[in-house]
Amino acid sequence: MPPPKQQAKQWRQQLIQLLVRQKIDTVIPNYEIAFYLASANALIHQLHPCQLFTSPTHY
């Protein structure tokens, strides 16, 4: 996966593809990935509803 800080759009796209392809229904982030995941929260829920253990707040 591309680095989320430098390639946020590509990271989000690949993350969603991975969630859909692997049928992932729960994501528990660690460290700073939680911030990037939170920024993609709404988009992820639109394209692949799953439980994200992060705040829906946009950073």
PDB file of N, CA, C, O and CB in Angstrom:
ATOM      1  N   MET A   1       0.839  -1.164   0.000  1.00  0.00           N
ATOM      2  CA  MET A   1       0.000   0.000   0.000  1.00  0.00           C
ATOM      3  C   MET A   1       0.896   1.242   0.000  1.00  0.00           C
ATOM      4  O   MET A   1       1.963   1.249   0.613  1.00  0.00           O
ATOM      5  CB  MET A   1      -0.961  -0.010   1.215  1.00  0.00           C
ATOM      6  N   PRO A   2       0.452   2.281  -0.687  1.00  0.00           N
ATOM      7  CA  PRO A   2       1.222   3.524  -0.681  1.00  0.00           C
ATOM      8  C   PRO A   2       1.183   4.164   0.709  1.00  0.00           C
ATOM      9  O   PRO A   2       0.276   3.890   1.495  1.00  0.00           O
ATOM     10  CB  PRO A   2       0.676   4.509  -1.746  1.00  0.00           C
ATOM     11  N   PRO A   3       2.156   5.005   1.006  1.00  0.00           N
ATOM     12  CA  PRO A   3       2.151   5.670   2.306  1.00  0.00           C
ATOM     13  C   PRO A   3       0.997   6.672   2.399  1.00  0.00           C
ATOM     14  O   PRO A   3       0.845   7.499   1.499  1.00  0.00           O
ATOM     15  CB  PRO A   3       3.496   6.380   2.551  1.00  0.00           C
ATOM     16  N   PRO A   4       0.191   6.627   3.442  1.00  0.00           N
ATOM     17  CA  PRO A   4      -0.984   7.498   3.516  1.00  0.00           C
ATOM     18  C   PRO A   4      -0.643   8.983   3.617  1.00  0.00           C
ATOM     19  O   PRO A   4      -1.415   9.825   3.158  1.00  0.00           O
ATOM     20  CB  PRO A   4      -1.823   7.106   4.694  1.00  0.00           C
ATOM     21  N   LYS A   5       0.492   9.310   4.206  1.00  0.00           N
ATOM     22  CA  LYS A   5       0.845  10.721   4.354  1.00  0.00           C
ATOM     23  C   LYS A   5       1.193  11.350   3.005  1.00  0.00           C
ATOM     24  O   LYS A   5       0.788  12.479   2.728  1.00  0.00           O
ATOM     25  CB  LYS A   5       2.019  10.875   5.324  1.00  0.00           C
ATOM     26  N   GLN A   6       1.933  10.638   2.173  1.00  0.00           N
ATOM     27  CA  GLN A   6       2.385  11.182   0.897  1.00  0.00           C
ATOM     28  C   GLN A   6       1.391  10.933  -0.237  1.00  0.00           C
ATOM     29  O   GLN A   6       1.313  11.731  -1.171  1.00  0.00           O
ATOM     30  CB  GLN A   6       3.725  10.589   0.535  1.00  0.00           C
ATOM     31  N   GLN A   7       0.642   9.851  -0.171  1.00  0.00           N
ATOM     32  CA  GLN A   7      -0.264   9.471  -1.264  1.00  0.00           C
ATOM     33  C   GLN A   7      -1.638   9.107  -0.697  1.00  0.00           C
ATOM     34  O   GLN A   7      -2.096   7.972  -0.828  1.00  0.00           O
ATOM     35  CB  GLN A   7       0.322   8.278  -2.079  1.00  0.00           C
ATOM     36  N   ALA A   8      -2.274  10.073  -0.076  1.00  0.00           N
ATOM     37  CA  ALA A   8      -3.529   9.821   0.642  1.00  0.00           C
ATOM     38  C   ALA A   8      -4.625   9.247  -0.254  1.00  0.00           C
ATOM     39  O   ALA A   8      -5.299   8.289   0.123  1.00  0.00           O
ATOM     40  CB  ALA A   8      -4.022  11.102   1.275  1.00  0.00           C
ATOM     41  N   LYS A   9      -4.799   9.823  -1.423  1.00  0.00           N
ATOM     42  CA  LYS A   9      -5.868   9.360  -2.314  1.00  0.00           C
ATOM     43  C   LYS A   9      -5.641   7.913  -2.747  1.00  0.00           C
ATOM     44  O   LYS A   9      -6.568   7.104  -2.707  1.00  0.00           O
ATOM     45  CB  LYS A   9      -5.964  10.268  -3.550  1.00  0.00           C
ATOM     46  N   GLN A  10      -4.431   7.585  -3.154  1.00  0.00           N
ATOM     47  CA  GLN A  10      -4.114   6.219  -3.576  1.00  0.00           C
ATOM     48  C   GLN A  10      -4.237   5.246  -2.400  1.00  0.00           C
ATOM     49  O   GLN A  10      -4.695   4.116  -2.568  1.00  0.00           O
ATOM     50  CB  GLN A  10      -2.692   6.158  -4.174  1.00  0.00           C
ATOM     51  N   TRP A  11      -3.830   5.685  -1.227  1.00  0.00           N
ATOM     52  CA  TRP A  11      -3.931   4.844  -0.030  1.00  0.00           C
ATOM     53  C   TRP A  11      -5.391   4.510   0.258  1.00  0.00           C
ATOM     54  O   TRP A  11      -5.731   3.356   0.519  1.00  0.00           O
ATOM     55  CB  TRP A  11      -3.290   5.548   1.190  1.00  0.00           C
ATOM     56  N   ARG A  12      -6.265   5.540   0.209  1.00  0.00           N
ATOM     57  CA  ARG A  12      -7.691   5.306   0.445  1.00  0.00           C
ATOM     58  C   ARG A  12      -8.271   4.339  -0.580  1.00  0.00           C
ATOM     59  O   ARG A  12      -9.008   3.420  -0.221  1.00  0.00           O
ATOM     60  CB  ARG A  12      -8.461   6.628   0.409  1.00  0.00           C
ATOM     61  N   GLN A  13      -7.943   4.539  -1.854  1.00  0.00           N
ATOM     62  CA  GLN A  13      -8.463   3.665  -2.909  1.00  0.00           C
ATOM     63  C   GLN A  13      -8.027   2.221  -2.689  1.00  0.00           C
ATOM     64  O   GLN A  13      -8.842   1.303  -2.776  1.00  0.00           O
ATOM     65  CB  GLN A  13      -7.995   4.151  -4.287  1.00  0.00           C
ATOM     66  N   GLN A  14      -6.756   2.023  -2.406  1.00  0.00           N
ATOM     67  CA  GLN A  14      -6.256   0.656  -2.210  1.00  0.00           C
ATOM     68  C   GLN A  14      -6.809   0.042  -0.934  1.00  0.00           C
ATOM     69  O   GLN A  14      -7.072  -1.159  -0.888  1.00  0.00           O
ATOM     70  CB  GLN A  14      -4.727   0.647  -2.169  1.00  0.00           C
ATOM     71  N   LEU A  15      -6.986   0.845   0.093  1.00  0.00           N
ATOM     72  CA  LEU A  15      -7.569   0.334   1.337  1.00  0.00           C
ATOM     73  C   LEU A  15      -8.980  -0.174   1.079  1.00  0.00           C
ATOM     74  O   LEU A  15      -9.330  -1.274   1.507  1.00  0.00           O
ATOM     75  CB  LEU A  15      -7.582   1.430   2.430  1.00  0.00           C
ATOM     76  N   ILE A  16      -9.785   0.607   0.391  1.00  0.00           N
ATOM     77  CA  ILE A  16     -11.159   0.201   0.104  1.00  0.00           C
ATOM     78  C   ILE A  16     -11.177  -1.051  -0.777  1.00  0.00           C
ATOM     79  O   ILE A  16     -11.984  -1.951  -0.548  1.00  0.00           O
ATOM     80  CB  ILE A  16     -11.929   1.349  -0.581  1.00  0.00           C
ATOM     81  N   GLN A  17     -10.311  -1.116  -1.765  1.00  0.00           N
ATOM     82  CA  GLN A  17     -10.224  -2.319  -2.601  1.00  0.00           C
ATOM     83  C   GLN A  17      -9.886  -3.539  -1.754  1.00  0.00           C
ATOM     84  O   GLN A  17     -10.461  -4.610  -1.947  1.00  0.00           O
ATOM     85  CB  GLN A  17      -9.169  -2.134  -3.709  1.00  0.00           C
ATOM     86  N   LEU A  18      -8.967  -3.382  -0.829  1.00  0.00           N
ATOM     87  CA  LEU A  18      -8.576  -4.485   0.055  1.00  0.00           C
ATOM     88  C   LEU A  18      -9.741  -4.905   0.950  1.00  0.00           C
ATOM     89  O   LEU A  18      -9.996  -6.098   1.117  1.00  0.00           O
ATOM     90  CB  LEU A  18      -7.366  -4.080   0.918  1.00  0.00           C
ATOM     91  N   LEU A  19     -10.443  -3.935   1.523  1.00  0.00           N
ATOM     92  CA  LEU A  19     -11.586  -4.247   2.390  1.00  0.00           C
ATOM     93  C   LEU A  19     -12.649  -5.039   1.634  1.00  0.00           C
ATOM     94  O   LEU A  19     -13.194  -6.015   2.150  1.00  0.00           O
ATOM     95  CB  LEU A  19     -12.197  -2.956   2.958  1.00  0.00           C
ATOM     96  N   VAL A  20     -12.937  -4.613   0.417  1.00  0.00           N
ATOM     97  CA  VAL A  20     -13.957  -5.283  -0.398  1.00  0.00           C
ATOM     98  C   VAL A  20     -13.482  -6.669  -0.825  1.00  0.00           C
ATOM     99  O   VAL A  20     -14.207  -7.652  -0.677  1.00  0.00           O
ATOM    100  CB  VAL A  20     -14.303  -4.435  -1.640  1.00  0.00           C
ATOM    101  N   ARG A  21     -12.273  -6.742  -1.352  1.00  0.00           N
ATOM    102  CA  ARG A  21     -11.741  -8.011  -1.878  1.00  0.00           C
ATOM    103  C   ARG A  21     -11.639  -9.082  -0.783  1.00  0.00           C
ATOM    104  O   ARG A  21     -11.959 -10.250  -1.007  1.00  0.00           O
ATOM    105  CB  ARG A  21     -10.356  -7.781  -2.513  1.00  0.00           C
ATOM    106  N   GLN A  22     -11.192  -8.665   0.388  1.00  0.00           N
ATOM    107  CA  GLN A  22     -10.998  -9.627   1.485  1.00  0.00           C
ATOM    108  C   GLN A  22     -12.233  -9.760   2.389  1.00  0.00           C
ATOM    109  O   GLN A  22     -12.232 -10.529   3.351  1.00  0.00           O
ATOM    110  CB  GLN A  22      -9.799  -9.210   2.326  1.00  0.00           C
ATOM    111  N   LYS A  23     -13.291  -8.993   2.058  1.00  0.00           N
ATOM    112  CA  LYS A  23     -14.541  -9.020   2.829  1.00  0.00           C
ATOM    113  C   LYS A  23     -14.292  -8.719   4.306  1.00  0.00           C
ATOM    114  O   LYS A  23     -14.810  -9.395   5.194  1.00  0.00           O
ATOM    115  CB  LYS A  23     -15.227 -10.387   2.684  1.00  0.00           C
ATOM    116  N   ILE A  24     -13.495  -7.698   4.539  1.00  0.00           N
ATOM    117  CA  ILE A  24     -13.145  -7.292   5.898  1.00  0.00           C
ATOM    118  C   ILE A  24     -14.301  -6.487   6.479  1.00  0.00           C
ATOM    119  O   ILE A  24     -14.800  -5.558   5.845  1.00  0.00           O
ATOM    120  CB  ILE A  24     -11.823  -6.463   5.918  1.00  0.00           C
ATOM    121  N   ASP A  25     -14.723  -6.848   7.687  1.00  0.00           N
ATOM    122  CA  ASP A  25     -15.844  -6.144   8.299  1.00  0.00           C
ATOM    123  C   ASP A  25     -15.465  -5.344   9.536  1.00  0.00           C
ATOM    124  O   ASP A  25     -16.297  -4.615  10.077  1.00  0.00           O
ATOM    125  CB  ASP A  25     -16.908  -7.120   8.656  1.00  0.00           C
ATOM    126  N   THR A  26     -14.224  -5.467   9.993  1.00  0.00           N
ATOM    127  CA  THR A  26     -13.761  -4.730  11.168  1.00  0.00           C
ATOM    128  C   THR A  26     -12.323  -4.292  10.956  1.00  0.00           C
ATOM    129  O   THR A  26     -11.478  -5.077  10.526  1.00  0.00           O
ATOM    130  CB  THR A  26     -13.884  -5.592  12.450  1.00  0.00           C
ATOM    131  N   VAL A  27     -12.049  -3.014  11.265  1.00  0.00           N
ATOM    132  CA  VAL A  27     -10.687  -2.490  11.147  1.00  0.00           C
ATOM    133  C   VAL A  27     -10.297  -1.878  12.489  1.00  0.00           C
ATOM    134  O   VAL A  27     -10.973  -0.982  12.995  1.00  0.00           O
ATOM    135  CB  VAL A  27     -10.577  -1.431   9.989  1.00  0.00           C
ATOM    136  N   ILE A  28      -9.201  -2.370  13.056  1.00  0.00           N
ATOM    137  CA  ILE A  28      -8.666  -1.841  14.306  1.00  0.00           C
ATOM    138  C   ILE A  28      -7.285  -1.271  13.998  1.00  0.00           C
ATOM    139  O   ILE A  28      -6.315  -2.020  13.881  1.00  0.00           O
ATOM    140  CB  ILE A  28      -8.598  -2.951  15.429  1.00  0.00           C
ATOM    141  N   PRO A  29      -7.193   0.045  13.869  1.00  0.00           N
ATOM    142  CA  PRO A  29      -5.911   0.656  13.500  1.00  0.00           C
ATOM    143  C   PRO A  29      -4.969   0.768  14.703  1.00  0.00           C
ATOM    144  O   PRO A  29      -5.386   0.706  15.860  1.00  0.00           O
ATOM    145  CB  PRO A  29      -6.146   2.043  12.892  1.00  0.00           C
ATOM    146  N   ASN A  30      -3.706   0.933  14.387  1.00  0.00           N
ATOM    147  CA  ASN A  30      -2.727   1.217  15.431  1.00  0.00           C
ATOM    148  C   ASN A  30      -1.898   2.419  15.019  1.00  0.00           C
ATOM    149  O   ASN A  30      -1.739   2.706  13.833  1.00  0.00           O
ATOM    150  CB  ASN A  30      -1.819  -0.010  15.697  1.00  0.00           C
ATOM    151  N   TYR A  31      -1.387   3.101  15.989  1.00  0.00           N
ATOM    152  CA  TYR A  31      -0.534   4.268  15.793  1.00  0.00           C
ATOM    153  C   TYR A  31      -1.199   5.330  14.926  1.00  0.00           C
ATOM    154  O   TYR A  31      -2.412   5.522  15.004  1.00  0.00           O
ATOM    155  CB  TYR A  31       0.778   3.849  15.170  1.00  0.00           C
ATOM    156  N   GLU A  32      -0.419   6.017  14.107  1.00  0.00           N
ATOM    157  CA  GLU A  32      -0.943   7.159  13.362  1.00  0.00           C
ATOM    158  C   GLU A  32      -1.878   6.780  12.222  1.00  0.00           C
ATOM    159  O   GLU A  32      -2.563   7.647  11.680  1.00  0.00           O
ATOM    160  CB  GLU A  32       0.189   7.954  12.818  1.00  0.00           C
ATOM    161  N   ILE A  33      -1.920   5.520  11.850  1.00  0.00           N
ATOM    162  CA  ILE A  33      -2.865   5.078  10.809  1.00  0.00           C
ATOM    163  C   ILE A  33      -4.292   5.416  11.223  1.00  0.00           C
ATOM    164  O   ILE A  33      -5.149   5.626  10.365  1.00  0.00           O
ATOM    165  CB  ILE A  33      -2.729   3.551  10.546  1.00  0.00           C
ATOM    166  N   ALA A  34      -4.556   5.471  12.514  1.00  0.00           N
ATOM    167  CA  ALA A  34      -5.898   5.816  12.999  1.00  0.00           C
ATOM    168  C   ALA A  34      -6.340   7.178  12.476  1.00  0.00           C
ATOM    169  O   ALA A  34      -7.519   7.360  12.171  1.00  0.00           O
ATOM    170  CB  ALA A  34      -5.931   5.809  14.534  1.00  0.00           C
ATOM    171  N   PHE A  35      -5.428   8.134  12.366  1.00  0.00           N
ATOM    172  CA  PHE A  35      -5.770   9.463  11.873  1.00  0.00           C
ATOM    173  C   PHE A  35      -6.138   9.427  10.384  1.00  0.00           C
ATOM    174  O   PHE A  35      -7.091  10.081   9.958  1.00  0.00           O
ATOM    175  CB  PHE A  35      -4.602  10.429  12.106  1.00  0.00           C
ATOM    176  N   TYR A  36      -5.385   8.668   9.610  1.00  0.00           N
ATOM    177  CA  TYR A  36      -5.672   8.569   8.175  1.00  0.00           C
ATOM    178  C   TYR A  36      -6.965   7.798   7.935  1.00  0.00           C
ATOM    179  O   TYR A  36      -7.738   8.120   7.033  1.00  0.00           O
ATOM    180  CB  TYR A  36      -4.506   7.890   7.436  1.00  0.00           C
ATOM    181  N   LEU A  37      -7.183   6.787   8.747  1.00  0.00           N
ATOM    182  CA  LEU A  37      -8.414   6.016   8.640  1.00  0.00           C
ATOM    183  C   LEU A  37      -9.618   6.895   8.996  1.00  0.00           C
ATOM    184  O   LEU A  37     -10.659   6.817   8.343  1.00  0.00           O
ATOM    185  CB  LEU A  37      -8.356   4.772   9.559  1.00  0.00           C
ATOM    186  N   ALA A  38      -9.479   7.718  10.017  1.00  0.00           N
ATOM    187  CA  ALA A  38     -10.562   8.620  10.411  1.00  0.00           C
ATOM    188  C   ALA A  38     -10.895   9.587   9.283  1.00  0.00           C
ATOM    189  O   ALA A  38     -12.062   9.914   9.068  1.00  0.00           O
ATOM    190  CB  ALA A  38     -10.183   9.397  11.679  1.00  0.00           C
ATOM    191  N   SER A  39      -9.879  10.045   8.564  1.00  0.00           N
ATOM    192  CA  SER A  39     -10.136  10.988   7.475  1.00  0.00           C
ATOM    193  C   SER A  39     -10.848  10.324   6.303  1.00  0.00           C
ATOM    194  O   SER A  39     -11.455  11.012   5.483  1.00  0.00           O
ATOM    195  CB  SER A  39      -8.831  11.607   6.999  1.00  0.00           C
ATOM    196  N   ALA A  40     -10.784   9.020   6.214  1.00  0.00           N
ATOM    197  CA  ALA A  40     -11.434   8.275   5.124  1.00  0.00           C
ATOM    198  C   ALA A  40     -12.723   7.598   5.590  1.00  0.00           C
ATOM    199  O   ALA A  40     -13.355   6.876   4.820  1.00  0.00           O
ATOM    200  CB  ALA A  40     -10.473   7.223   4.556  1.00  0.00           C
ATOM    201  N   ASN A  41     -13.106   7.821   6.818  1.00  0.00           N
ATOM    202  CA  ASN A  41     -14.238   7.134   7.436  1.00  0.00           C
ATOM    203  C   ASN A  41     -15.510   7.220   6.599  1.00  0.00           C
ATOM    204  O   ASN A  41     -16.108   6.187   6.299  1.00  0.00           O
ATOM    205  CB  ASN A  41     -14.498   7.706   8.805  1.00  0.00           C
ATOM    206  N   ALA A  42     -15.935   8.408   6.216  1.00  0.00           N
ATOM    207  CA  ALA A  42     -17.191   8.570   5.468  1.00  0.00           C
ATOM    208  C   ALA A  42     -17.135   7.861   4.117  1.00  0.00           C
ATOM    209  O   ALA A  42     -18.091   7.193   3.722  1.00  0.00           O
ATOM    210  CB  ALA A  42     -17.497  10.059   5.259  1.00  0.00           C
ATOM    211  N   LEU A  43     -16.024   8.006   3.417  1.00  0.00           N
ATOM    212  CA  LEU A  43     -15.875   7.364   2.110  1.00  0.00           C
ATOM    213  C   LEU A  43     -15.910   5.840   2.241  1.00  0.00           C
ATOM    214  O   LEU A  43     -16.554   5.159   1.444  1.00  0.00           O
ATOM    215  CB  LEU A  43     -14.561   7.808   1.442  1.00  0.00           C
ATOM    216  N   ILE A  44     -15.225   5.319   3.236  1.00  0.00           N
ATOM    217  CA  ILE A  44     -15.208   3.869   3.445  1.00  0.00           C
ATOM    218  C   ILE A  44     -16.624   3.366   3.705  1.00  0.00           C
ATOM    219  O   ILE A  44     -17.039   2.357   3.136  1.00  0.00           O
ATOM    220  CB  ILE A  44     -14.275   3.493   4.625  1.00  0.00           C
ATOM    221  N   HIS A  45     -17.364   4.062   4.558  1.00  0.00           N
ATOM    222  CA  HIS A  45     -18.721   3.619   4.863  1.00  0.00           C
ATOM    223  C   HIS A  45     -19.655   3.711   3.661  1.00  0.00           C
ATOM    224  O   HIS A  45     -20.612   2.942   3.567  1.00  0.00           O
ATOM    225  CB  HIS A  45     -19.281   4.434   6.001  1.00  0.00           C
ATOM    226  N   GLN A  46     -19.400   4.627   2.752  1.00  0.00           N
ATOM    227  CA  GLN A  46     -20.213   4.723   1.533  1.00  0.00           C
ATOM    228  C   GLN A  46     -19.957   3.539   0.608  1.00  0.00           C
ATOM    229  O   GLN A  46     -20.890   2.988   0.023  1.00  0.00           O
ATOM    230  CB  GLN A  46     -19.920   6.039   0.795  1.00  0.00           C
ATOM    231  N   LEU A  47     -18.701   3.154   0.478  1.00  0.00           N
ATOM    232  CA  LEU A  47     -18.320   2.144  -0.508  1.00  0.00           C
ATOM    233  C   LEU A  47     -18.262   0.727   0.042  1.00  0.00           C
ATOM    234  O   LEU A  47     -18.455  -0.239  -0.696  1.00  0.00           O
ATOM    235  CB  LEU A  47     -16.998   2.491  -1.083  1.00  0.00           C
ATOM    236  N   HIS A  48     -17.997   0.606   1.336  1.00  0.00           N
ATOM    237  CA  HIS A  48     -17.903  -0.728   1.952  1.00  0.00           C
ATOM    238  C   HIS A  48     -18.207  -0.597   3.440  1.00  0.00           C
ATOM    239  O   HIS A  48     -17.300  -0.350   4.235  1.00  0.00           O
ATOM    240  CB  HIS A  48     -16.482  -1.366   1.727  1.00  0.00           C
ATOM    241  N   PRO A  49     -19.464  -0.758   3.823  1.00  0.00           N
ATOM    242  CA  PRO A  49     -19.807  -0.635   5.236  1.00  0.00           C
ATOM    243  C   PRO A  49     -19.049  -1.651   6.085  1.00  0.00           C
ATOM    244  O   PRO A  49     -19.136  -2.859   5.863  1.00  0.00           O
ATOM    245  CB  PRO A  49     -21.308  -0.810   5.431  1.00  0.00           C
ATOM    246  N   CYS A  50     -18.315  -1.142   7.046  1.00  0.00           N
ATOM    247  CA  CYS A  50     -17.618  -1.991   7.992  1.00  0.00           C
ATOM    248  C   CYS A  50     -17.399  -1.194   9.270  1.00  0.00           C
ATOM    249  O   CYS A  50     -17.551   0.028   9.285  1.00  0.00           O
ATOM    250  CB  CYS A  50     -16.268  -2.505   7.406  1.00  0.00           C
ATOM    251  N   GLN A  51     -17.047  -1.885  10.324  1.00  0.00           N
ATOM    252  CA  GLN A  51     -16.823  -1.224  11.599  1.00  0.00           C
ATOM    253  C   GLN A  51     -15.381  -0.735  11.676  1.00  0.00           C
ATOM    254  O   GLN A  51     -14.441  -1.521  11.561  1.00  0.00           O
ATOM    255  CB  GLN A  51     -17.143  -2.174  12.773  1.00  0.00           C
ATOM    256  N   LEU A  52     -15.220   0.572  11.872  1.00  0.00           N
ATOM    257  CA  LEU A  52     -13.899   1.172  12.005  1.00  0.00           C
ATOM    258  C   LEU A  52     -13.746   1.630  13.450  1.00  0.00           C
ATOM    259  O   LEU A  52     -14.570   2.391  13.956  1.00  0.00           O
ATOM    260  CB  LEU A  52     -13.702   2.365  11.001  1.00  0.00           C
ATOM    261  N   PHE A  53     -12.699   1.170  14.106  1.00  0.00           N
ATOM    262  CA  PHE A  53     -12.442   1.593  15.467  1.00  0.00           C
ATOM    263  C   PHE A  53     -11.607   2.864  15.442  1.00  0.00           C
ATOM    264  O   PHE A  53     -10.416   2.859  15.753  1.00  0.00           O
ATOM    265  CB  PHE A  53     -11.733   0.482  16.269  1.00  0.00           C
ATOM    266  N   THR A  54     -12.263   3.945  15.065  1.00  0.00           N
ATOM    267  CA  THR A  54     -11.640   5.258  15.015  1.00  0.00           C
ATOM    268  C   THR A  54     -12.726   6.315  15.028  1.00  0.00           C
ATOM    269  O   THR A  54     -13.896   6.009  14.800  1.00  0.00           O
ATOM    270  CB  THR A  54     -10.740   5.405  13.765  1.00  0.00           C
ATOM    271  N   SER A  55     -12.363   7.512  15.285  1.00  0.00           N
ATOM    272  CA  SER A  55     -13.312   8.622  15.300  1.00  0.00           C
ATOM    273  C   SER A  55     -13.687   8.996  13.868  1.00  0.00           C
ATOM    274  O   SER A  55     -12.842   8.908  12.977  1.00  0.00           O
ATOM    275  CB  SER A  55     -12.720   9.846  16.048  1.00  0.00           C
ATOM    276  N   PRO A  56     -14.920   9.405  13.626  1.00  0.00           N
ATOM    277  CA  PRO A  56     -15.300   9.860  12.282  1.00  0.00           C
ATOM    278  C   PRO A  56     -14.806  11.279  11.985  1.00  0.00           C
ATOM    279  O   PRO A  56     -15.075  11.812  10.908  1.00  0.00           O
ATOM    280  CB  PRO A  56     -16.815   9.803  12.125  1.00  0.00           C
ATOM    281  N   THR A  57     -14.098  11.884  12.915  1.00  0.00           N
ATOM    282  CA  THR A  57     -13.603  13.243  12.756  1.00  0.00           C
ATOM    283  C   THR A  57     -12.614  13.314  11.607  1.00  0.00           C
ATOM    284  O   THR A  57     -11.796  12.413  11.420  1.00  0.00           O
ATOM    285  CB  THR A  57     -12.953  13.737  14.049  1.00  0.00           C
ATOM    286  N   HIS A  58     -12.695  14.393  10.841  1.00  0.00           N
ATOM    287  CA  HIS A  58     -11.762  14.606   9.734  1.00  0.00           C
ATOM    288  C   HIS A  58     -10.590  15.428  10.210  1.00  0.00           C
ATOM    289  O   HIS A  58     -10.771  16.449  10.874  1.00  0.00           O
ATOM    290  CB  HIS A  58     -12.455  15.297   8.547  1.00  0.00           C
ATOM    291  N   TYR A  59      -9.389  14.993   9.877  1.00  0.00           N
ATOM    292  CA  TYR A  59      -8.164  15.700  10.281  1.00  0.00           C
ATOM    293  C   TYR A  59      -7.583  16.428   9.114  1.00  0.00           C
ATOM    294  O   TYR A  59      -6.550  17.085   9.249  1.00  0.00           O
ATOM    295  CB  TYR A  59      -7.131  14.739  10.863  1.00  0.00           C
TER     296      TYR A  59
END
